[in-house]
């Protein structure tokens, strides 16, 4: 069910629970700024989620409130994961949904990394 990204951060969301170690995950990468793990319902051969460790609802919330160090660290983590998965040469897609119209389902900023096959155009015309 899509969430309203203008609502306050809910510390009971699934990604907050993963960050606290209450729910297991298949970790791909972790540093002081981000956690990356395999999606439980992959939409491509490689489908990894990267989440910041801070409490941010969506990209707008993150870009407005995160420190420069958090933004740089999170962005670098996304690039690091894509390189480690071997996706740079064949290519990959990044996706961050924000709010109802984008069908954001978890109220914690997350970036999907898709790869491992030709992905085609993003939107049907």
N, C-alpha and C positions, 0 to 999 in steps of 0.2 A: 504494500500500500504506500503510495507516494506521501512524502512528508512536506510540511510547510517549513521551508528553510529560514523563515523570518522568526521562528519560535526560538526560545532560549535552548541552550545545549542541555540534552538529557543524558545524565551520567549513567543511566541504566541501559543505553543502547548497546547493541551487540559488540560494536568495535571498542567501546569503553571497557566492556567486560573482557574482551580479548586482551586489551592493553594491561588490565589488572591481573591477568593470568587465570581468570575465572572460567574461560572457555578456551579449549585448546585450538591450535591452528598449525598449519604446515608452513613454518617460517622460511622465507627465502632470504631475508636480509633484515638486520636491525642495527640501529645506531642510536645516538642520543636524541635524534630529531624525528625518526620515522620507524615504522614497522611495515614490512612487506610480507605478504603471505598468499598462498594459492587460494583462489576463489573456490568455494564449495560447489558452485554450479557453473563450471567453466563454459564460456561461449566461444572459445578458440583453443587450439592445442596448448598454447601458453596463455594463461589468464591469471594475472597476479594483481592483487590490490595493494596499494601503498597508502598508508594513513599516517598523518602527523601524530606525534605523541601528545600534543596539546589538544584542548577541548574546543574544537571549531566545528560548527554545524556544516558549513559549505565553503566554497571558494571565496565568496564575498566576505564572509565572516573572517576567514583566514587572512585574506589580503588586507582587510581593514585593521585587524587586531594583533596579528602575529608580529614578533620582532623580526628585524632584518636577518638575524642569525637563524631563526626558525624557518623563514621563507627560503633562504639559501640552502639550509640543511635538507629540507624536505625536497626541494627541486633537485638537488644533487643526488639524493637517495633514489628518486625516480630514474634519473639517467644511469646511475650505477646498476640498478636492477635490470634495466633494459640491456645494458652491455653484458652483464653477467649471464643473462639468459641467451645471449648470442643473437639478439634481435636487430642489432644495428644495421648489418648489411642487407638482410632480406626486407627489413622494415617492420614497423609496428605502429599501433594506434594507441593514443592516450585518450581517456574519456573521464570527465568529471561532471556528473549530473548535479544540478542545483535547483531544488524546489519541485513544486508540483508538476509543472508542464514538462520538465525534464525527467520526471519519474524517479526522483531521488528516493531511495527506500530506507536508507540508514542515516540518521541525523548526526553524522560525523563525517567530515571531509574525507573523501577517498578518491584516488585516481586508479582507474582500471588500466592495466597494460595488457593489450591483446597482441598476439603474434603467433607465428608458427605456421601460417598459411596465408595465401592471398585473401585479403579481407573485403575487397570490393569497395564500391562507393559507400559513403557514410549514410546518406539518406536516399530513399527511393524518390524519384521525381514524379 
